[in-house]
Amino acid sequence: VGSSTMPHKVNPIDFENAEGNLGLATNLLQHFIIKLPISRLQRDLSDSTVKRNFGVAFGYSELAYDSLLVGLKKLQPNHEYLAAELEAHWEVVTEGYQVLLRATGDTQGYQKLQQLVQGKIVTKALLHSWVKNLTVTSDLKTQLLALTPQNYIGLATQIAHRTYQTIIQYLAAARSLESSYAKSKSRS
């Protein structure tokens, strides 16, 4: 029985299209990488056949990224579920804890936290009790106690922004190459 018999299901068609198009693009690009550097030291017309398909690979890539962006715009987060998940996973702030400890000169911050949390369910109570018993400045304790799964995001924002910008730049480059190729073909 397919998903078409399940009226409650929302098919991730944009992501499925992106996956298919990225698969085709990847396979073409891998073929180019394998095929083109090899010289047979003789007349070889197969290179020109392969090169004529650069646009196809970039086209599949562009379709994939466009589909991804369309799919991402359709997503709606379940804020209540996400909030509950964050509250249940205090281990995410241990990275912030050890970074703050190291920034203040504690070279063993990572090891101390590893000993405290490894193999355990990490809770607010566990971490706050540990912080209160640390021999650090009161300012550092205040900083550590202020970290929560809801407000500690590390470098996630910068990484997501950089990834988005890379995709946009890739699409712009692909469109530019496609345009240049089309112009060169119209001249010949």
ChimeraX commands (.cxc) that place a marker at each C-alpha (Angstrom):
marker #1 position 0.00,0.00,0.00 radius 0.5
marker #1 position 1.49,3.32,-1.05 radius 0.5
marker #1 position 1.33,6.67,0.68 radius 0.5
marker #1 position -1.35,7.83,-1.75 radius 0.5
marker #1 position -3.82,5.76,0.30 radius 0.5
marker #1 position -2.91,7.70,3.45 radius 0.5
marker #1 position -4.70,11.06,3.25 radius 0.5
marker #1 position -3.06,12.34,6.43 radius 0.5
marker #1 position 0.46,11.97,5.00 radius 0.5
marker #1 position 2.22,14.94,3.44 radius 0.5
marker #1 position 4.66,13.75,0.82 radius 0.5
marker #1 position 8.02,15.52,0.88 radius 0.5
marker #1 position 7.92,15.84,-2.91 radius 0.5
marker #1 position 10.29,18.82,-3.09 radius 0.5
marker #1 position 12.93,16.99,-1.04 radius 0.5
marker #1 position 12.42,13.79,-3.04 radius 0.5
marker #1 position 12.86,15.74,-6.29 radius 0.5
marker #1 position 15.98,17.38,-4.89 radius 0.5
marker #1 position 17.39,14.01,-3.88 radius 0.5
marker #1 position 16.82,12.56,-7.34 radius 0.5
marker #1 position 18.28,15.57,-9.15 radius 0.5
marker #1 position 21.31,15.70,-6.85 radius 0.5
marker #1 position 21.88,12.01,-7.49 radius 0.5
marker #1 position 21.88,12.58,-11.25 radius 0.5
marker #1 position 24.14,15.65,-10.97 radius 0.5
marker #1 position 26.56,13.84,-8.68 radius 0.5
marker #1 position 26.83,10.85,-10.98 radius 0.5
marker #1 position 27.45,13.04,-14.02 radius 0.5
marker #1 position 30.06,15.11,-12.20 radius 0.5
marker #1 position 31.80,11.95,-10.95 radius 0.5
marker #1 position 31.89,10.66,-14.53 radius 0.5
marker #1 position 33.48,13.93,-15.67 radius 0.5
marker #1 position 36.12,13.63,-12.93 radius 0.5
marker #1 position 36.97,10.08,-14.00 radius 0.5
marker #1 position 36.74,10.57,-17.76 radius 0.5
marker #1 position 38.25,13.93,-18.56 radius 0.5
marker #1 position 41.73,13.77,-16.98 radius 0.5
marker #1 position 42.63,10.64,-18.93 radius 0.5
marker #1 position 44.48,11.25,-22.18 radius 0.5
marker #1 position 44.71,8.47,-24.72 radius 0.5
marker #1 position 47.39,10.40,-26.62 radius 0.5
marker #1 position 45.33,10.15,-29.75 radius 0.5
marker #1 position 42.31,11.70,-31.31 radius 0.5
marker #1 position 39.48,11.21,-28.83 radius 0.5
marker #1 position 36.07,12.59,-29.62 radius 0.5
marker #1 position 34.48,11.21,-26.46 radius 0.5
marker #1 position 35.70,14.24,-24.47 radius 0.5
marker #1 position 33.55,16.58,-26.55 radius 0.5
marker #1 position 30.52,14.40,-25.93 radius 0.5
marker #1 position 31.15,14.48,-22.22 radius 0.5
marker #1 position 31.81,18.24,-22.16 radius 0.5
marker #1 position 28.49,18.90,-23.89 radius 0.5
marker #1 position 26.83,17.54,-20.74 radius 0.5
marker #1 position 28.33,20.02,-18.26 radius 0.5
marker #1 position 25.17,22.07,-18.53 radius 0.5
marker #1 position 23.07,19.00,-17.81 radius 0.5
marker #1 position 24.94,18.36,-14.56 radius 0.5
marker #1 position 24.64,21.99,-13.51 radius 0.5
marker #1 position 20.99,21.98,-14.54 radius 0.5
marker #1 position 20.24,18.98,-12.33 radius 0.5
marker #1 position 22.11,20.70,-9.48 radius 0.5
marker #1 position 20.14,23.90,-9.93 radius 0.5
marker #1 position 16.84,22.02,-10.03 radius 0.5
marker #1 position 17.83,20.20,-6.86 radius 0.5
marker #1 position 18.77,23.33,-4.94 radius 0.5
marker #1 position 15.66,25.15,-6.14 radius 0.5
marker #1 position 13.54,22.20,-4.96 radius 0.5
marker #1 position 15.30,22.23,-1.60 radius 0.5
marker #1 position 14.60,25.92,-1.13 radius 0.5
marker #1 position 10.92,25.45,-2.07 radius 0.5
marker #1 position 10.65,22.53,0.36 radius 0.5
marker #1 position 12.38,24.43,3.16 radius 0.5
marker #1 position 9.98,27.35,2.75 radius 0.5
marker #1 position 7.06,24.96,3.30 radius 0.5
marker #1 position 8.36,23.63,6.61 radius 0.5
marker #1 position 6.61,24.71,9.78 radius 0.5
marker #1 position 8.36,23.87,13.03 radius 0.5
marker #1 position 6.45,22.30,15.92 radius 0.5
marker #1 position 7.54,24.79,18.58 radius 0.5
marker #1 position 6.05,22.87,21.52 radius 0.5
marker #1 position 7.81,19.65,20.55 radius 0.5
marker #1 position 11.11,21.45,19.97 radius 0.5
marker #1 position 10.89,23.21,23.34 radius 0.5
marker #1 position 10.23,19.89,25.10 radius 0.5
marker #1 position 13.16,18.24,23.28 radius 0.5
marker #1 position 15.49,21.05,24.29 radius 0.5
marker #1 position 14.39,20.90,27.91 radius 0.5
marker #1 position 15.03,17.15,27.93 radius 0.5
marker #1 position 18.61,17.52,26.63 radius 0.5
marker #1 position 20.71,19.64,28.92 radius 0.5
marker #1 position 23.83,17.95,27.57 radius 0.5
marker #1 position 23.83,20.52,24.75 radius 0.5
marker #1 position 25.06,23.22,27.15 radius 0.5
marker #1 position 28.10,21.20,28.24 radius 0.5
marker #1 position 29.90,22.45,25.14 radius 0.5
marker #1 position 29.29,26.03,26.28 radius 0.5
marker #1 position 30.39,25.14,29.79 radius 0.5
marker #1 position 33.71,23.71,28.71 radius 0.5
marker #1 position 34.35,26.59,26.28 radius 0.5
marker #1 position 33.79,29.13,29.08 radius 0.5
marker #1 position 35.97,27.14,31.46 radius 0.5
marker #1 position 38.79,26.94,28.92 radius 0.5
marker #1 position 38.45,30.65,28.11 radius 0.5
marker #1 position 39.12,31.43,31.77 radius 0.5
marker #1 position 42.22,29.25,31.86 radius 0.5
marker #1 position 40.84,25.88,32.98 radius 0.5
marker #1 position 42.59,23.52,30.56 radius 0.5
marker #1 position 40.76,20.53,32.07 radius 0.5
marker #1 position 37.22,21.88,31.48 radius 0.5
marker #1 position 36.42,19.23,28.89 radius 0.5
marker #1 position 37.72,16.36,31.01 radius 0.5
marker #1 position 35.86,17.57,34.10 radius 0.5
marker #1 position 32.58,17.69,32.20 radius 0.5
marker #1 position 33.25,14.37,30.52 radius 0.5
marker #1 position 33.70,12.77,33.93 radius 0.5
marker #1 position 30.49,14.40,35.17 radius 0.5
marker #1 position 28.16,13.56,32.26 radius 0.5
marker #1 position 29.48,10.66,30.21 radius 0.5
marker #1 position 27.00,7.79,30.23 radius 0.5
marker #1 position 24.46,9.72,32.32 radius 0.5
marker #1 position 21.20,11.46,31.71 radius 0.5
marker #1 position 22.16,15.12,31.95 radius 0.5
marker #1 position 19.69,17.34,33.77 radius 0.5
marker #1 position 19.53,20.96,34.81 radius 0.5
marker #1 position 19.82,19.88,38.45 radius 0.5
marker #1 position 22.98,17.83,37.77 radius 0.5
marker #1 position 24.73,20.67,35.94 radius 0.5
marker #1 position 23.65,23.43,38.31 radius 0.5
marker #1 position 24.74,21.44,41.34 radius 0.5
marker #1 position 28.13,20.88,39.71 radius 0.5
marker #1 position 28.53,24.59,38.82 radius 0.5
marker #1 position 27.64,25.68,42.36 radius 0.5
marker #1 position 30.47,23.48,43.69 radius 0.5
marker #1 position 33.09,24.74,41.22 radius 0.5
marker #1 position 35.91,26.88,42.51 radius 0.5
marker #1 position 35.58,29.68,39.95 radius 0.5
marker #1 position 34.63,33.34,40.11 radius 0.5
marker #1 position 31.04,34.26,40.87 radius 0.5
marker #1 position 30.85,35.97,37.46 radius 0.5
marker #1 position 31.76,32.71,35.74 radius 0.5
marker #1 position 29.23,30.79,37.83 radius 0.5
marker #1 position 26.57,33.32,36.83 radius 0.5
marker #1 position 27.51,32.88,33.15 radius 0.5
marker #1 position 27.42,29.09,33.40 radius 0.5
marker #1 position 24.09,29.02,35.25 radius 0.5
marker #1 position 22.60,31.36,32.64 radius 0.5
marker #1 position 23.26,28.85,29.84 radius 0.5
marker #1 position 20.21,26.78,28.93 radius 0.5
marker #1 position 19.40,24.47,26.03 radius 0.5
marker #1 position 17.07,27.22,24.80 radius 0.5
marker #1 position 19.67,29.98,24.67 radius 0.5
marker #1 position 22.93,28.17,23.90 radius 0.5
marker #1 position 23.37,27.71,20.17 radius 0.5
marker #1 position 27.13,27.78,19.76 radius 0.5
marker #1 position 28.04,28.42,16.13 radius 0.5
marker #1 position 24.81,27.03,14.67 radius 0.5
marker #1 position 23.62,30.39,13.34 radius 0.5
marker #1 position 26.92,31.13,11.61 radius 0.5
marker #1 position 27.17,27.62,10.15 radius 0.5
marker #1 position 23.61,27.71,8.82 radius 0.5
marker #1 position 24.14,31.17,7.33 radius 0.5
marker #1 position 27.42,30.12,5.71 radius 0.5
marker #1 position 25.77,26.99,4.25 radius 0.5
marker #1 position 22.87,29.03,2.86 radius 0.5
marker #1 position 25.28,31.56,1.31 radius 0.5
marker #1 position 27.31,28.75,-0.26 radius 0.5
marker #1 position 24.18,27.30,-1.89 radius 0.5
marker #1 position 23.16,30.74,-3.19 radius 0.5
marker #1 position 26.67,31.34,-4.58 radius 0.5
marker #1 position 26.68,27.91,-6.20 radius 0.5
marker #1 position 23.33,28.60,-7.86 radius 0.5
marker #1 position 24.56,31.98,-9.11 radius 0.5
marker #1 position 27.74,30.38,-10.52 radius 0.5
marker #1 position 25.76,27.60,-12.17 radius 0.5
marker #1 position 23.38,30.12,-13.76 radius 0.5
marker #1 position 26.34,32.20,-14.96 radius 0.5
marker #1 position 28.04,29.15,-16.49 radius 0.5
marker #1 position 24.79,28.09,-18.08 radius 0.5
marker #1 position 24.31,31.59,-19.54 radius 0.5
marker #1 position 27.91,31.72,-20.83 radius 0.5
marker #1 position 27.56,28.30,-22.39 radius 0.5
marker #1 position 24.29,29.26,-24.06 radius 0.5
marker #1 position 25.89,32.44,-25.48 radius 0.5
marker #1 position 28.89,30.54,-26.80 radius 0.5
marker #1 position 26.62,27.99,-28.47 radius 0.5
marker #1 position 24.51,30.71,-30.11 radius 0.5
marker #1 position 27.67,32.25,-31.64 radius 0.5
marker #1 position 28.83,28.98,-33.19 radius 0.5
marker link #1:1,2 radius 0.2
marker link #1:2,3 radius 0.2
marker link #1:3,4 radius 0.2
marker link #1:4,5 radius 0.2
marker link #1:5,6 radius 0.2
marker link #1:6,7 radius 0.2
marker link #1:7,8 radius 0.2
marker link #1:8,9 radius 0.2
marker link #1:9,10 radius 0.2
marker link #1:10,11 radius 0.2
marker link #1:11,12 radius 0.2
marker link #1:12,13 radius 0.2
marker link #1:13,14 radius 0.2
marker link #1:14,15 radius 0.2
marker link #1:15,16 radius 0.2
marker link #1:16,17 radius 0.2
marker link #1:17,18 radius 0.2
marker link #1:18,19 radius 0.2
marker link #1:19,20 radius 0.2
marker link #1:20,21 radius 0.2
marker link #1:21,22 radius 0.2
marker link #1:22,23 radius 0.2
marker link #1:23,24 radius 0.2
marker link #1:24,25 radius 0.2
marker link #1:25,26 radius 0.2
marker link #1:26,27 radius 0.2
marker link #1:27,28 radius 0.2
marker link #1:28,29 radius 0.2
marker link #1:29,30 radius 0.2
marker link #1:30,31 radius 0.2
marker link #1:31,32 radius 0.2
marker link #1:32,33 radius 0.2
marker link #1:33,34 radius 0.2
marker link #1:34,35 radius 0.2
marker link #1:35,36 radius 0.2
marker link #1:36,37 radius 0.2
marker link #1:37,38 radius 0.2
marker link #1:38,39 radius 0.2
marker link #1:39,40 radius 0.2
marker link #1:40,41 radius 0.2
marker link #1:41,42 radius 0.2
marker link #1:42,43 radius 0.2
marker link #1:43,44 radius 0.2
marker link #1:44,45 radius 0.2
marker link #1:45,46 radius 0.2
marker link #1:46,47 radius 0.2
marker link #1:47,48 radius 0.2
marker link #1:48,49 radius 0.2
marker link #1:49,50 radius 0.2
marker link #1:50,51 radius 0.2
marker link #1:51,52 radius 0.2
marker link #1:52,53 radius 0.2
marker link #1:53,54 radius 0.2
marker link #1:54,55 radius 0.2
marker link #1:55,56 radius 0.2
marker link #1:56,57 radius 0.2
marker link #1:57,58 radius 0.2
marker link #1:58,59 radius 0.2
marker link #1:59,60 radius 0.2
marker link #1:60,61 radius 0.2
marker link #1:61,62 radius 0.2
marker link #1:62,63 radius 0.2
marker link #1:63,64 radius 0.2
marker link #1:64,65 radius 0.2
marker link #1:65,66 radius 0.2
marker link #1:66,67 radius 0.2
marker link #1:67,68 radius 0.2
marker link #1:68,69 radius 0.2
marker link #1:69,70 radius 0.2
marker link #1:70,71 radius 0.2
marker link #1:71,72 radius 0.2
marker link #1:72,73 radius 0.2
marker link #1:73,74 radius 0.2
marker link #1:74,75 radius 0.2
marker link #1:75,76 radius 0.2
marker link #1:76,77 radius 0.2
marker link #1:77,78 radius 0.2
marker link #1:78,79 radius 0.2
marker link #1:79,80 radius 0.2
marker link #1:80,81 radius 0.2
marker link #1:81,82 radius 0.2
marker link #1:82,83 radius 0.2
marker link #1:83,84 radius 0.2
marker link #1:84,85 radius 0.2
marker link #1:85,86 radius 0.2
marker link #1:86,87 radius 0.2
marker link #1:87,88 radius 0.2
marker link #1:88,89 radius 0.2
marker link #1:89,90 radius 0.2
marker link #1:90,91 radius 0.2
marker link #1:91,92 radius 0.2
marker link #1:92,93 radius 0.2
marker link #1:93,94 radius 0.2
marker link #1:94,95 radius 0.2
marker link #1:95,96 radius 0.2
marker link #1:96,97 radius 0.2
marker link #1:97,98 radius 0.2
marker link #1:98,99 radius 0.2
marker link #1:99,100 radius 0.2
marker link #1:100,101 radius 0.2
marker link #1:101,102 radius 0.2
marker link #1:102,103 radius 0.2
marker link #1:103,104 radius 0.2
marker link #1:104,105 radius 0.2
marker link #1:105,106 radius 0.2
marker link #1:106,107 radius 0.2
marker link #1:107,108 radius 0.2
marker link #1:108,109 radius 0.2
marker link #1:109,110 radius 0.2
marker link #1:110,111 radius 0.2
marker link #1:111,112 radius 0.2
marker link #1:112,113 radius 0.2
marker link #1:113,114 radius 0.2
marker link #1:114,115 radius 0.2
marker link #1:115,116 radius 0.2
marker link #1:116,117 radius 0.2
marker link #1:117,118 radius 0.2
marker link #1:118,119 radius 0.2
marker link #1:119,120 radius 0.2
marker link #1:120,121 radius 0.2
marker link #1:121,122 radius 0.2
marker link #1:122,123 radius 0.2
marker link #1:123,124 radius 0.2
marker link #1:124,125 radius 0.2
marker link #1:125,126 radius 0.2
marker link #1:126,127 radius 0.2
marker link #1:127,128 radius 0.2
marker link #1:128,129 radius 0.2
marker link #1:129,130 radius 0.2
marker link #1:130,131 radius 0.2
marker link #1:131,132 radius 0.2
marker link #1:132,133 radius 0.2
marker link #1:133,134 radius 0.2
marker link #1:134,135 radius 0.2
marker link #1:135,136 radius 0.2
marker link #1:136,137 radius 0.2
marker link #1:137,138 radius 0.2
marker link #1:138,139 radius 0.2
marker link #1:139,140 radius 0.2
marker link #1:140,141 radius 0.2
marker link #1:141,142 radius 0.2
marker link #1:142,143 radius 0.2
marker link #1:143,144 radius 0.2
marker link #1:144,145 radius 0.2
marker link #1:145,146 radius 0.2
marker link #1:146,147 radius 0.2
marker link #1:147,148 radius 0.2
marker link #1:148,149 radius 0.2
marker link #1:149,150 radius 0.2
marker link #1:150,151 radius 0.2
marker link #1:151,152 radius 0.2
marker link #1:152,153 radius 0.2
marker link #1:153,154 radius 0.2
marker link #1:154,155 radius 0.2
marker link #1:155,156 radius 0.2
marker link #1:156,157 radius 0.2
marker link #1:157,158 radius 0.2
marker link #1:158,159 radius 0.2
marker link #1:159,160 radius 0.2
marker link #1:160,161 radius 0.2
marker link #1:161,162 radius 0.2
marker link #1:162,163 radius 0.2
marker link #1:163,164 radius 0.2
marker link #1:164,165 radius 0.2
marker link #1:165,166 radius 0.2
marker link #1:166,167 radius 0.2
marker link #1:167,168 radius 0.2
marker link #1:168,169 radius 0.2
marker link #1:169,170 radius 0.2
marker link #1:170,171 radius 0.2
marker link #1:171,172 radius 0.2
marker link #1:172,173 radius 0.2
marker link #1:173,174 radius 0.2
marker link #1:174,175 radius 0.2
marker link #1:175,176 radius 0.2
marker link #1:176,177 radius 0.2
marker link #1:177,178 radius 0.2
marker link #1:178,179 radius 0.2
marker link #1:179,180 radius 0.2
marker link #1:180,181 radius 0.2
marker link #1:181,182 radius 0.2
marker link #1:182,183 radius 0.2
marker link #1:183,184 radius 0.2
marker link #1:184,185 radius 0.2
marker link #1:185,186 radius 0.2
marker link #1:186,187 radius 0.2
marker link #1:187,188 radius 0.2
view
